[in-house]
Amino acid sequence: MAELIDWKNNARGRKFIASFSGGKDSVLALYKAVRVGEAIGLIVMLEEQGKSSRSHGMPPELIHAQAKSLGLPVYTAAASWTDYEKVFSGLLENAKNQGAEVLVTGDLDMPAHGCWHDKVTQNVGLKLGMPLWEMNHHEAVEEFINLGFITIVVTVNLSLGMREEDLGRTLTHEYVKELVARGIDPCGEGGEFHTTVIDGPIFNYPIPVRKGEIIQDGEYAFLPLELDQ
């Protein structure tokens, strides 16, 4: 059990690679980890064609813009769900060869046993760091906002209480209260929504973005963001 408790603190005094979605949880985890350890880069998995991130559907140019503002290299690889673990493990091996000792993720609710990230990190000889593990969801969002991070809602699940009008909104204390009143997890841990972070204390400058046309796909609605150059 002692090792499990260290999931929250394993980045302390160590070099780490961070699994990065560009959303609020991965950014908050990165913020906490860089205060106690040394980041050597970001890992972002892409879908098969390599045109968008697997987790949040972000275009690679926006991911690279975030990484540039964060001052970190980004390591990407395209994979299907079939070969996802093999490709992800390859990126971890590469990070380990470059000095990484820990993989940092933004997960809050991983089970103490049977955690996929724990399995793959052990397989390649890395430790797992989850600075947000078992954190209260409301407290995590409140801390994120209080730190000055700016994030935009870019994906909503319309079957879970979210609305198309939520797309493009910025997470604020007032908006969080509204989400809670609507019965929605303010962290979106049930898949209610995803966000893209465009500024905050670990960014060297804000990411200029422009909003595209909303896309609907079944129970989901998406707001594409593009770099505003």
N, C-alpha and C positions, 0 to 999 in steps of 0.2 A: 504493500500500500504506500510505502514511503516514496517509491518511484513514481506512482501515480500522482501523488501530491506535487511532485517536482514538475509535472507538466506545466504548471503555472509559472515556474521559475527557471526552467532549464536554459533559457537564453542568457541568464546572468553570467557575465564574465566569459562568454563564448562567442565565437563567430557563427553567424546563422544565415540561412537562405529563407526567404519568406514566401509562402504560397500566397499569391496576390490575385484578387478578383477586381480590384479597383473600387470596391464598395466599402461601406462604413466599417464593417467588422474587421476585414483584413487590414484596413488602414489603422484602426485603433490598436489592433494587436501589434502592428509594425511600430507604432508610436511607443507603446509600452516596452517593446523589445529593444529598440534602439537606445532607450534610456539606461539599459543595464548591460547590453551586449553590443556586438558589432555586426551590422548587416553587410553582407558581401553581394547581395543581389536579390532579385525577385523572380519567382517562377510563375509563368502564366501558361495554362494549357489552352490550346485552340481546338476548334472543331475540325473535322476531317479536311475541309478545304483550306483551312488556315485563314479564313476571312473574318472570323470573330472569336472572341474568347468563349471557352466551353461553359463557364459559369454564368456570366452576365451578358453574353452576346455583344461585347464591346469590340469595336474595330481596332486592329493592331496599332494604327497610328495614334489613337487616343491612349492606349496602354503605354506606348513608348513616350508620349508626352508627359504622362503622369510620372513615369520612371525618371525621365530627364529632370523634372522639377524636384523629384525626391533625391536626385543625385546618385541613383543606383542603376547598375546594369540590369537588363531584363532578359531572362532566358525563356524562350517560347518553343513549343513543339506542338504539331498538329497530331491528333489521335482520334480514333473512333472509340466507342465505349469498349469494344472488344480488346483493343490493345492499349487501353488507357493506362493500366497499372504498369505495364512494361515500359512505355514511353516516359511516364512520370518518374519511374525508378531510374531510368537513364539520366534524366535531368538531375536527380538527387546525386547520382554517382559523380556526375560532372561537377556539381557544387562541392561535394566532398573532396574531390581532387584539387579544388581551388581553395580548400581550407575550411569549408563549412563543417561545423560540429553538430548543428541543430537545424531542424526544419521548424519554422514558426508558422502557425495557422491561426485564423480568426474564429475558430469554432468555440461555441459556448456550451453546447449540450452533448458533447461526445460521451458515449458510455465508458465506464471505467474498464470494461472488458470488451474485447472484440472491436476495438477502434481501428478502422482501416489505416489511418495515418500512422498509428503506432506500429502496425504490422510492417508497412513498407519502409518506415525509417529504420526499424530494427533489422530488416533484411539487408539494407545497404550500410549499416553501421553508424547511423546518426541517432541523436536523441530527438525527442519531440517536445516542442515548446508551444503551449497554448495559453497565452497570457490572460485570455478572457474566459477560460474554462470555469464552468459553474457560476459565472457572474450573473447577478440578477439582471434580467433583460432591460427593465426600465432604467436601472442605474447605469448600465452600459451606454444606453442612448443619451441619457442626461450628461454623462461624463464627456461623451463625444462632442455634444453640442457646446458644453461649457468650455471645452478646450479651444473652441473656435473653428472647428472643421465645418466645411460647407459641402453638402452633398445633395444631389438631385435624384428624385425617384424616376427611374427609367423603365422599370418593368412592373406590371401589376397582374395579379391573378384575380380576375373578375368574379370567380366563384367563391372567393374567400373574403368577401366584404370590401375589397378594393374597387375603385371606380376609375374610369378613364380620366376623370378630372384630377385624379391624384398625380398623374404623370406630369413631370416638370416641376412639382412642388419641392421646396427645400425643407429639410428636416429642421424644425424649430421646436422650442418647448411647447408653444401653442399647438402646433400640428401634432406633436406626440400626444398631448392631452386629447385631441380630437380622435386620433387613431384608437387610443385606449377606450374612449367613450363608445366607439363603434365596435368594440370587442376584438380589435386587431392587435396582435403582438407588436409592440413598438420596434422590435428588432427584425420583424418579418421572418422569424425562424421557422415558421410553418410554411414558408414559400409564398407569403402574401405579397411581398414586393422585394425589389432589388434597387440598389442605388449606385451612383457614380460620384466619387469624391473629387471636387475640383479645386479645393484650397484647404489650408490648415497649417498648424504650427510646424509640421515637418516638410512642408512644401516650400521651395525657394521662391515660388511665384505662382499665382493662380493659373489654372488651365482655361484658356479662352475657348468656349464652346458655343455652338449654335444648335438650336433644336430643330430636328427634322419633322416630317409628317408622321403622325401616330399610325402604327401598324397593328391590326388586330389579327390574332391567330387562335381561333377557338376561344378558350376561356382566358387567354392571355392578351394583354395589350402592351405594346412597346413604344418607347419614345427614343428614336435614334439620336445620338449626339455626335456631332462632327466637330473637328478642330476648326476654330474660327481664325483663319490666318489672313 
